[in-house]
Amino acid sequence: MARAIFNGAVIAESDDTVVVENNHYFPAESLNRDYFQDSEVTSNCPWKGMASYYDVVVDGQTADYAAWYYPDPKEAAMEIKDRVAFWRGVTVEA
């Protein structure tokens, strides 16, 4: 079971993560949506495509664009479609 934790709260939990470039991608349905806010930040990966981000907010503490996902990944990255990965202060225990 993998868990994503921020500010003491479990923000995602799943036994079905996909690891790509040392990042655990959690199924979107495993997120506790109470802790996520849409971000306007995007980035582009040459082989995965355009990434979108969420800010993670727990008990008044915010990790800006700490979760990312690929709404429409390129063919090479289809295994992470509908999945979310973390960084910027979010700890993943697997």
C-alpha positions, 0 to 999 in steps of 0.5 A, a space after each residue: 500500500 502506497 500513501 502520499 502524506 502532507 502535513 500529517 494527513 494522508 492525501 492519497 492511498 492505493 495499492 495500485 500505483 505506477 512508478 515512472 521515473 521514480 515517482 509513484 502515480 496514484 489512481 485519481 480516485 485514490 485522492 482525498 479531494 478535500 486537500 486538492 485545489 486546481 492550479 494554473 501551472 502547467 509544464 511540458 515533458 517531451 515524452 509524456 506531454 503537457 502536465 497540469 498541477 494541483 496545490 495541496 492544502 492541509 490545515 492551512 499549510 499549502 504546497 503549491 503545485 505539489 501534485 501533477 497529472 497528464 490529462 492527455 498523455 502522449 502514447 508512450 505515457 498512457 500507463 499514467 493516464 488518470 493518475 497523479 504524482 507528488 513532490 514539493 513537500 509531499 512524502 510518498 511511503 511505499 
